[in-house]
Amino acid sequence: MLPQLDTCPTCGSPKLRKVRKNLRRTYRDQRYVVPNVEYLECPDCNEQLFDHAAMQKIEAHSPAYAKRRTAEKKAAAGR
């Protein structure tokens, strides 16, 4: 569930809007895309606010979390 905010916590703008789109990111010169993520975005300062579900989706696609995903898979297989 997205945060219930009326104003942007960064700039105070009352224009926060819910968006759903592909996020394009770079981690250590490695580009990746997180498809179809829903989050709040401020059109004035470009702040992006993610809920828990969106963060899980981002972590599932980000190379920054690849080691953790591998360790979790190994742990699950060993059970």
TORDO-764857 format. One line per field, with one value per atom (N, C-alpha, C, O): y negated, x negated, z; residue number from 1; atom name; residue in three letters. Coordinates in steps of 0.1 Angstrom, whole numbers, plus 5000, padded with zeros to 4 digits. Atoms other than C-alpha are relative to their C-alpha. Layout:
N
y = Y | ...
x = X | ...
z = Z | ...
nr = NUM | ...
atom = CA | ...
rest = ALA | ...
END
This chain:
79
y = 5012 | 5000 | 4988 | 4987 | 5012 | 4966 | 4991 | 4992 | 5009 | 4941 | 4990 | 4985 | 5009 | 4918 | 4986 | 4982 | 5013 | 4884 | 4989 | 4992 | 5011 | 4850 | 4991 | 4984 | 5009 | 4832 | 5007 | 5017 | 4995 | 4840 | 4998 | 4987 | 5002 | 4847 | 4992 | 4987 | 5007 | 4831 | 4985 | 4977 | 5014 | 4799 | 4994 | 4981 | 5006 | 4795 | 4998 | 4993 | 5002 | 4795 | 5009 | 5020 | 4992 | 4806 | 5008 | 5013 | 4994 | 4821 | 5015 | 5020 | 4986 | 4857 | 5008 | 5006 | 4992 | 4882 | 5014 | 5017 | 4986 | 4919 | 5003 | 4999 | 4996 | 4933 | 5015 | 5021 | 4986 | 4967 | 5000 | 4997 | 5000 | 4971 | 5009 | 5013 | 4993 | 4989 | 4990 | 4979 | 5008 | 4976 | 5004 | 5016 | 4997 | 4974 | 4994 | 4983 | 5003 | 4974 | 5005 | 5013 | 4996 | 4978 | 5003 | 4995 | 4996 | 4996 | 5004 | 5014 | 4997 | 4995 | 5002 | 5012 | 5000 | 4988 | 5011 | 5014 | 4989 | 5017 | 4995 | 4992 | 5005 | 5006 | 5012 | 5023 | 4990 | 5024 | 4993 | 4981 | 5006 | 5019 | 5008 | 5021 | 4993 | 5027 | 4997 | 4985 | 5003 | 5031 | 4998 | 5003 | 5002 | 5017 | 4998 | 5005 | 5003 | 5002 | 4988 | 4978 | 5011 | 4981 | 4993 | 5000 | 5008 | 4953 | 4986 | 4982 | 5014 | 4917 | 4992 | 4995 | 5008 | 4890 | 4985 | 4982 | 5015 | 4852 | 4994 | 4995 | 5006 | 4833 | 4988 | 4983 | 5012 | 4803 | 5003 | 4996 | 4997 | 4819 | 5014 | 5018 | 4987 | 4854 | 5011 | 5022 | 4991 | 4871 | 5012 | 5011 | 4987 | 4908 | 5007 | 5009 | 4994 | 4925 | 5014 | 5016 | 4987 | 4963 | 5007 | 5005 | 4992 | 4987 | 5013 | 5015 | 4987 | 5021 | 5009 | 5015 | 4991 | 5040 | 4995 | 5002 | 5006 | 5016 | 5002 | 5005 | 4998 | 5019 | 5014 | 5017 | 4986 | 5057 | 5002 | 5010 | 4999 | 5054 | 4995 | 5000 | 5006 | 5031 | 5008 | 5011 | 4991 | 5053 | 5013 | 5018 | 4988 | 5083 | 4998 | 5008 | 5003 | 5066 | 4993 | 4993 | 5008 | 5046 | 5009 | 5019 | 4993 | 5060 | 4998 | 5006 | 5002 | 5045 | 5011 | 5012 | 4990 | 5073 | 5014 | 5024 | 4987 | 5102 | 5010 | 5021 | 4991 | 5117 | 5005 | 5016 | 4997 | 5116 | 5010 | 5020 | 4991 | 5133 | 5014 | 5024 | 4987 | 5160 | 5007 | 5020 | 4994 | 5166 | 5005 | 5016 | 4996 | 5168 | 5012 | 5021 | 4988 | 5193 | 5013 | 5023 | 4989 | 5215 | 5005 | 5017 | 4997 | 5213 | 5008 | 5017 | 4993 | 5223 | 5014 | 5023 | 4987 | 5252 | 5010 | 5022 | 4992 | 5265 | 5004 | 5012 | 4996 | 5268 | 5013 | 5017
x = 4992 | 5000 | 4991 | 4982 | 5008 | 4986 | 5002 | 5013 | 4999 | 4979 | 5012 | 5014 | 4990 | 5008 | 4995 | 4994 | 5006 | 4992 | 5008 | 5012 | 4994 | 5007 | 4990 | 4993 | 5010 | 4975 | 4987 | 4984 | 5013 | 4940 | 4991 | 4990 | 5008 | 4917 | 4987 | 4980 | 5012 | 4888 | 5002 | 4995 | 4999 | 4901 | 5013 | 5015 | 4988 | 4936 | 5011 | 5022 | 4990 | 4954 | 5013 | 5011 | 4988 | 4991 | 5004 | 5015 | 4996 | 4989 | 4995 | 4994 | 5004 | 4978 | 5010 | 5022 | 4991 | 4992 | 4996 | 4984 | 5003 | 4994 | 4997 | 5005 | 5004 | 4976 | 4997 | 4994 | 5003 | 4970 | 4992 | 4997 | 5009 | 4940 | 4988 | 4985 | 5013 | 4908 | 4989 | 4988 | 5011 | 4879 | 4987 | 4984 | 5013 | 4846 | 4989 | 4989 | 5010 | 4816 | 4987 | 4985 | 5014 | 4779 | 4994 | 4995 | 5008 | 4758 | 4986 | 4985 | 5014 | 4720 | 4999 | 4993 | 5001 | 4723 | 5008 | 5006 | 4992 | 4747 | 5015 | 5021 | 4986 | 4781 | 5010 | 5007 | 4989 | 4813 | 5013 | 5014 | 4987 | 4850 | 5009 | 5008 | 4990 | 4877 | 5014 | 5018 | 4987 | 4910 | 5012 | 5014 | 4986 | 4944 | 5000 | 5007 | 5001 | 4936 | 5010 | 5010 | 4991 | 4963 | 4994 | 4989 | 5006 | 4951 | 5006 | 5012 | 4996 | 4957 | 4988 | 4977 | 5011 | 4938 | 5004 | 5016 | 4997 | 4935 | 4995 | 4984 | 5004 | 4935 | 4992 | 4985 | 5008 | 4918 | 4986 | 4977 | 5014 | 4887 | 4995 | 4984 | 5002 | 4889 | 4997 | 4992 | 5001 | 4889 | 5009 | 5020 | 4993 | 4900 | 5002 | 4992 | 4997 | 4917 | 5006 | 5016 | 4996 | 4920 | 5005 | 5000 | 4995 | 4940 | 4992 | 4983 | 5007 | 4928 | 5000 | 4990 | 4999 | 4941 | 4991 | 4985 | 5008 | 4924 | 4985 | 4977 | 5014 | 4891 | 4996 | 4985 | 5003 | 4893 | 4998 | 4989 | 5002 | 4897 | 4987 | 4980 | 5013 | 4868 | 4988 | 4979 | 5011 | 4846 | 4999 | 4988 | 5000 | 4856 | 4993 | 4988 | 5006 | 4842 | 4987 | 4979 | 5012 | 4813 | 4988 | 4988 | 5012 | 4778 | 4994 | 4985 | 5005 | 4770 | 5004 | 4997 | 4995 | 4790 | 4998 | 5003 | 5002 | 4778 | 4994 | 4998 | 5007 | 4755 | 5010 | 5011 | 4990 | 4784 | 5010 | 5014 | 4990 | 4808 | 4994 | 5000 | 5007 | 4782 | 4999 | 5002 | 5002 | 4776 | 5014 | 5015 | 4987 | 4814 | 5004 | 5011 | 4996 | 4819 | 4992 | 4998 | 5008 | 4791 | 5005 | 5006 | 4995 | 4805 | 5014 | 5016 | 4987 | 4840 | 4998 | 5006 | 5003 | 4826 | 4995 | 4997 | 5006 | 4808 | 5009 | 5006 | 4990 | 4839 | 5006 | 5014
z = 5000 | 5000 | 5000 | 5008 | 5001 | 4990 | 5013 | 5019 | 4988 | 5018 | 4997 | 4986 | 5001 | 5025 | 5004 | 5015 | 4998 | 5021 | 4992 | 4980 | 5007 | 5012 | 4993 | 4984 | 5005 | 5006 | 4999 | 5006 | 5002 | 4994 | 5013 | 5018 | 4988 | 5024 | 4998 | 5007 | 5004 | 5005 | 4998 | 5004 | 5004 | 4991 | 5005 | 5004 | 4994 | 5007 | 4989 | 4993 | 5011 | 4973 | 5003 | 5008 | 4998 | 4975 | 4988 | 4987 | 5013 | 4940 | 4999 | 4987 | 5002 | 4948 | 4992 | 4993 | 5008 | 4923 | 5000 | 5001 | 5001 | 4920 | 4985 | 4976 | 5013 | 4890 | 4999 | 5009 | 5002 | 4875 | 4987 | 4976 | 5012 | 4851 | 5003 | 5014 | 4999 | 4844 | 5006 | 5001 | 4994 | 4866 | 4993 | 4992 | 5006 | 4848 | 5010 | 5014 | 4990 | 4872 | 4996 | 4987 | 5003 | 4872 | 5014 | 5023 | 4988 | 4899 | 4995 | 4988 | 5004 | 4895 | 4985 | 4981 | 5014 | 4858 | 4993 | 4981 | 5005 | 4854 | 4999 | 5010 | 5001 | 4840 | 5002 | 4998 | 4998 | 4849 | 5000 | 5002 | 5000 | 4846 | 5009 | 5010 | 4991 | 4872 | 4993 | 4993 | 5008 | 4852 | 5009 | 5020 | 4995 | 4861 | 5016 | 5023 | 4985 | 4896 | 5003 | 4996 | 4995 | 4914 | 5012 | 5021 | 4989 | 4936 | 4999 | 4990 | 5000 | 4945 | 4995 | 4998 | 5006 | 4927 | 5001 | 4999 | 4999 | 4932 | 4987 | 4983 | 5013 | 4899 | 5002 | 4992 | 4998 | 4915 | 5003 | 4998 | 4996 | 4930 | 4995 | 4997 | 5005 | 4914 | 5011 | 5008 | 4990 | 4948 | 4997 | 4992 | 5002 | 4946 | 5013 | 5020 | 4987 | 4975 | 4997 | 4990 | 5003 | 4974 | 5013 | 5024 | 4989 | 4996 | 5000 | 4993 | 4998 | 5008 | 4988 | 4984 | 5012 | 4977 | 4989 | 4982 | 5010 | 4954 | 5003 | 4994 | 4996 | 4973 | 4998 | 4993 | 5003 | 4971 | 4985 | 4981 | 5014 | 4934 | 4995 | 4986 | 5004 | 4930 | 5005 | 4997 | 4995 | 4952 | 4991 | 4990 | 5009 | 4930 | 4987 | 4981 | 5013 | 4899 | 5001 | 4991 | 4998 | 4913 | 5002 | 5010 | 4998 | 4909 | 5014 | 5018 | 4987 | 4943 | 5010 | 5020 | 4991 | 4959 | 4995 | 5000 | 5006 | 4937 | 5010 | 5010 | 4991 | 4964 | 5011 | 5014 | 4990 | 4990 | 4994 | 5000 | 5006 | 4965 | 4998 | 5001 | 5002 | 4958 | 5013 | 5014 | 4987 | 4995 | 5005 | 5011 | 4995 | 5002 | 4992 | 4998 | 5008 | 4973 | 5005 | 5007 | 4995 | 4987 | 5013 | 5016 | 4987 | 5022 | 4999 | 5006 | 5002 | 5009 | 4995 | 4998 | 5006 | 4989 | 5010 | 5009 | 4989 | 5020 | 5011 | 5019 | 4989 | 5041 | 4998 | 5006
nr = 1 | 1 | 1 | 1 | 2 | 2 | 2 | 2 | 3 | 3 | 3 | 3 | 4 | 4 | 4 | 4 | 5 | 5 | 5 | 5 | 6 | 6 | 6 | 6 | 7 | 7 | 7 | 7 | 8 | 8 | 8 | 8 | 9 | 9 | 9 | 9 | 10 | 10 | 10 | 10 | 11 | 11 | 11 | 11 | 12 | 12 | 12 | 12 | 13 | 13 | 13 | 13 | 14 | 14 | 14 | 14 | 15 | 15 | 15 | 15 | 16 | 16 | 16 | 16 | 17 | 17 | 17 | 17 | 18 | 18 | 18 | 18 | 19 | 19 | 19 | 19 | 20 | 20 | 20 | 20 | 21 | 21 | 21 | 21 | 22 | 22 | 22 | 22 | 23 | 23 | 23 | 23 | 24 | 24 | 24 | 24 | 25 | 25 | 25 | 25 | 26 | 26 | 26 | 26 | 27 | 27 | 27 | 27 | 28 | 28 | 28 | 28 | 29 | 29 | 29 | 29 | 30 | 30 | 30 | 30 | 31 | 31 | 31 | 31 | 32 | 32 | 32 | 32 | 33 | 33 | 33 | 33 | 34 | 34 | 34 | 34 | 35 | 35 | 35 | 35 | 36 | 36 | 36 | 36 | 37 | 37 | 37 | 37 | 38 | 38 | 38 | 38 | 39 | 39 | 39 | 39 | 40 | 40 | 40 | 40 | 41 | 41 | 41 | 41 | 42 | 42 | 42 | 42 | 43 | 43 | 43 | 43 | 44 | 44 | 44 | 44 | 45 | 45 | 45 | 45 | 46 | 46 | 46 | 46 | 47 | 47 | 47 | 47 | 48 | 48 | 48 | 48 | 49 | 49 | 49 | 49 | 50 | 50 | 50 | 50 | 51 | 51 | 51 | 51 | 52 | 52 | 52 | 52 | 53 | 53 | 53 | 53 | 54 | 54 | 54 | 54 | 55 | 55 | 55 | 55 | 56 | 56 | 56 | 56 | 57 | 57 | 57 | 57 | 58 | 58 | 58 | 58 | 59 | 59 | 59 | 59 | 60 | 60 | 60 | 60 | 61 | 61 | 61 | 61 | 62 | 62 | 62 | 62 | 63 | 63 | 63 | 63 | 64 | 64 | 64 | 64 | 65 | 65 | 65 | 65 | 66 | 66 | 66 | 66 | 67 | 67 | 67 | 67 | 68 | 68 | 68 | 68 | 69 | 69 | 69 | 69 | 70 | 70 | 70 | 70 | 71 | 71 | 71 | 71 | 72 | 72 | 72 | 72 | 73 | 73 | 73 | 73 | 74 | 74 | 74 | 74 | 75 | 75 | 75 | 75 | 76 | 76 | 76 | 76 | 77 | 77 | 77 | 77 | 78 | 78 | 78 | 78 | 79 | 79 | 79 | 79
atom = N | CA | C | O | N | CA | C | O | N | CA | C | O | N | CA | C | O | N | CA | C | O | N | CA | C | O | N | CA | C | O | N | CA | C | O | N | CA | C | O | N | CA | C | O | N | CA | C | O | N | CA | C | O | N | CA | C | O | N | CA | C | O | N | CA | C | O | N | CA | C | O | N | CA | C | O | N | CA | C | O | N | CA | C | O | N | CA | C | O | N | CA | C | O | N | CA | C | O | N | CA | C | O | N | CA | C | O | N | CA | C | O | N | CA | C | O | N | CA | C | O | N | CA | C | O | N | CA | C | O | N | CA | C | O | N | CA | C | O | N | CA | C | O | N | CA | C | O | N | CA | C | O | N | CA | C | O | N | CA | C | O | N | CA | C | O | N | CA | C | O | N | CA | C | O | N | CA | C | O | N | CA | C | O | N | CA | C | O | N | CA | C | O | N | CA | C | O | N | CA | C | O | N | CA | C | O | N | CA | C | O | N | CA | C | O | N | CA | C | O | N | CA | C | O | N | CA | C | O | N | CA | C | O | N | CA | C | O | N | CA | C | O | N | CA | C | O | N | CA | C | O | N | CA | C | O | N | CA | C | O | N | CA | C | O | N | CA | C | O | N | CA | C | O | N | CA | C | O | N | CA | C | O | N | CA | C | O | N | CA | C | O | N | CA | C | O | N | CA | C | O | N | CA | C | O | N | CA | C | O | N | CA | C | O | N | CA | C | O | N | CA | C | O | N | CA | C | O | N | CA | C | O | N | CA | C | O | N | CA | C | O | N | CA | C | O | N | CA | C | O | N | CA | C | O
rest = MET | MET | MET | MET | LEU | LEU | LEU | LEU | PRO | PRO | PRO | PRO | GLN | GLN | GLN | GLN | LEU | LEU | LEU | LEU | ASP | ASP | ASP | ASP | THR | THR | THR | THR | CYS | CYS | CYS | CYS | PRO | PRO | PRO | PRO | THR | THR | THR | THR | CYS | CYS | CYS | CYS | GLY | GLY | GLY | GLY | SER | SER | SER | SER | PRO | PRO | PRO | PRO | LYS | LYS | LYS | LYS | LEU | LEU | LEU | LEU | ARG | ARG | ARG | ARG | LYS | LYS | LYS | LYS | VAL | VAL | VAL | VAL | ARG | ARG | ARG | ARG | LYS | LYS | LYS | LYS | ASN | ASN | ASN | ASN | LEU | LEU | LEU | LEU | ARG | ARG | ARG | ARG | ARG | ARG | ARG | ARG | THR | THR | THR | THR | TYR | TYR | TYR | TYR | ARG | ARG | ARG | ARG | ASP | ASP | ASP | ASP | GLN | GLN | GLN | GLN | ARG | ARG | ARG | ARG | TYR | TYR | TYR | TYR | VAL | VAL | VAL | VAL | VAL | VAL | VAL | VAL | PRO | PRO | PRO | PRO | ASN | ASN | ASN | ASN | VAL | VAL | VAL | VAL | GLU | GLU | GLU | GLU | TYR | TYR | TYR | TYR | LEU | LEU | LEU | LEU | GLU | GLU | GLU | GLU | CYS | CYS | CYS | CYS | PRO | PRO | PRO | PRO | ASP | ASP | ASP | ASP | CYS | CYS | CYS | CYS | ASN | ASN | ASN | ASN | GLU | GLU | GLU | GLU | GLN | GLN | GLN | GLN | LEU | LEU | LEU | LEU | PHE | PHE | PHE | PHE | ASP | ASP | ASP | ASP | HIS | HIS | HIS | HIS | ALA | ALA | ALA | ALA | ALA | ALA | ALA | ALA | MET | MET | MET | MET | GLN | GLN | GLN | GLN | LYS | LYS | LYS | LYS | ILE | ILE | ILE | ILE | GLU | GLU | GLU | GLU | ALA | ALA | ALA | ALA | HIS | HIS | HIS | HIS | SER | SER | SER | SER | PRO | PRO | PRO | PRO | ALA | ALA | ALA | ALA | TYR | TYR | TYR | TYR | ALA | ALA | ALA | ALA | LYS | LYS | LYS | LYS | ARG | ARG | ARG | ARG | ARG | ARG | ARG | ARG | THR | THR | THR | THR | ALA | ALA | ALA | ALA | GLU | GLU | GLU | GLU | LYS | LYS | LYS | LYS | LYS | LYS | LYS | LYS | ALA | ALA | ALA | ALA | ALA | ALA | ALA | ALA | ALA | ALA | ALA | ALA | GLY | GLY | GLY | GLY | ARG | ARG | ARG | ARG
END
